[in-house]
């Protein structure tokens, strides 16, 4: 039992030794998705870089203090090279209290144990005002 506790202690020490768990800004941005705005809910597309400080995006968490904590799936954003995209709907009255926490790690394939990395905390309201990179037009699919 003691050996297991020592291993757990050493593992967590290594986990925090790799990154400084710094909260910062990145080149992330968001757009309102009018096609999916229904009733009291507005649709939002959030774009985040795949790589931050040589770490790879591994998690996307939406947080509304004392109300919601949810990990969302992200997909490759075809219109913005090097970005991943997440879509969700939320009441616009919650924009001030909605935060996004991005997890970046050394795990390039986005699977397995995350040994070290960075966390970035963002606010959706600020992301809606952020500068956006130039959109690229994806080539049409090949004809069969």
Secondary structure, DSSP 8 states (H G I E B T S, - for coil): -HHHHHHHHHHHHHHHHH--------S-EEEEEEEEEETTEEEEEEEEESEETTEEEEEEEEEETTTEEEE---EE-TTSTTEEEEEEEE-GGGGGGEEEEEEEES-TTS-S---SEEEEEEEHHHHHHS--------------
